[in-house]
């Protein structure tokens, strides 16, 4: 899952080398933290949060396949 979020984020930003993704696993859920460069934050969030929402939908759909709840957090 971490690789999926990382590849999506790297495709959207100008500085793909500054993309960092960490995954914190629990029993039934996981939190995926996405950190990008400050100037790329707007590109990840998108207009009215549409890009961020689309990434969250993809992550949660993939989590359903794994029978796990996945949450994406965008860290500044």
Buried (B, 14 or more C-beta within 10 A) or exposed (E): BEEBBBEBBBEBBEEBEBBEBEEEEEEEEBBBBBBBBEEBBEBBBBEEEEBBEEBBEBBBEBBEEEEBEBBBEBEE
